[in-house]
């Protein structure tokens, strides 16, 4: 990605392009925009990560609450963001058996009841069996461990979404 293109974006363009690198959190893109110019995609990603890390616990939990349940209501109702739909599809979560859907639904509910935010994992880096195994395992973590792990997963998702945007912006500037 040519950073001159990113750095030349006005506020509205920047938020429009980067507003969902952290699921349903365009305010993060808005806050990071003020840190321009970025020297590289890695620098942009570091600014996002630093912003997330600077948030109090309640802010981090708020980021996690913006994420949909995996294979949950938003998927069934067709209201997932395009990014989430693609990620869940790649992980095989859009083609679960009735038994897998039921198991995942029960695990999601137990997890959310325990931690007060949905289970977050980078679906693109996992398949449905690994996701179910991780959900079963991570529910035993302490709240602090799980907050740290989940924020790490948000950063993994952000990294992959930034790479996707980089490819899209590069292709658009070649046209």
Helices and strands as residue ranges (DSSP letters): H 3-8, H 11-18, H 26-33, H 41-54, H 57-65, H 73-77, H 82-90, H 98-115, G 123-125, H 128-138, H 143-174
